[in-house]
Structures are given as C-alpha cells and as structure tokens.
Amino acid sequence: METILLLIITGGITGWLISVSIRDSFMMLAANLTVGISGAFLAHWLVGQFNLFNLNSGLFTSMITAAVGALLLLHLFRLIRQLA
C-alpha cells in the first residue's frame, strides 16, 4: 500500500515539476500529472520484471525509480508530439 502511495506522490511531483519548468508545455497540468504517475508505475513494474535491483531496499531507491520513469515517459510523450 505504501509503495502505491509513494509512486503516486513521486510521479505526481515529477509531472508537476515538468509542467512548471516548461512554460510552453503542450500538455495541461492534469495531463502531466497523469503521465508522471503512469511513468512511475511503469518504471517500478519494469525494474521488478527485470530484477535490476531490489525495490524493497528503501524509500530512496523507490523514489528515484519512480522519478526516472515519470521523466522518461513525459519526455517520450513530448518527442512523439513534436514529431507529429
């Protein structure tokens, strides 16, 4: 339960920071939050599937994984939008 809450918070914060830092964002705040949270869940799932490291090793590890996943998915969406 606390892992899910951590992923939601970390992904949401990352999505919010992206929307604040990029003024000419093509997505609204709600979309950035949604993509950030989805990226956090996706990264957490991928790390678990490939056993890259132990996700139960601490709060910091889970937060970094969630933030990296959220950032990657947000940038992927921006790249796809620019190419379209």
N, C-alpha and C positions, 0 to 999 in steps of 0.2 A: 504494500500500500504506500509506504513512504517513497519507494522508487518511482511510482507513477506520479506522485505529487512533485517529487524532485524534477522529473522530466518535464512536467507541465510548467513549473516555475522557471526552470532554466531555459527551456525553449521559448517561453513567452518573453522573458527578459531579453534574450538574444534577438527575437523578432522585433521587439520594441526598440532596442538599440539600433538595429539596422534601419528601421523606419525613421528614427530621429537623426541618424548620421547622414542619411542620403536624402537630401531635400527634394530632389526631382524623382522621387520614387514613383514607379508606375503602379504600385500596389498600395492600397489603403492600409491603415494600421491593423485592422481586423485580419486582412489577408496575410500581412507579415507575421502576426501572432500565430495564425493557423499554420502557416508554412514552417515557422520556427519550431512550434510544438511537434509537428509531424516529423521534421528533420531530427529532433531529439529522440523521438521514439524509434525512427528508422535506424539511427546510428546505434542506439542501445541494442536493438534487435540484431543488427549485423555483427556487432562486436561479440554478442553472445553466440551467434551461429558459427562464427569462425574462430572462437576461443582465442581472440587476440590478446586478451589479458583478463584477469579476474575482476568482474564488475562488482563483486562484493568486497573489494579491497578498501573501499572507503568512499566517503562523500565527495572528496575532491576528484577522484577518478570518474565517478558518475557525472559530475558537473561538467568536466572537461569533455567527456564523450558527448554529452547532450549539446553542449555549445558548439562543438565542431560539426556535429551532424546538422544542427539548425543552420549554421553558417553555410555549409556546403549546399544544402537544399535551397536556401534563399538565393545563393549565387547562381545555382543551376537554373532556377526559375527566371532570374534576370537575364541570363545568357540566352535562354530559349526565347524570351520576349524580344530581345534585341535582334535576334536572327529572323524572327517572324515579320 
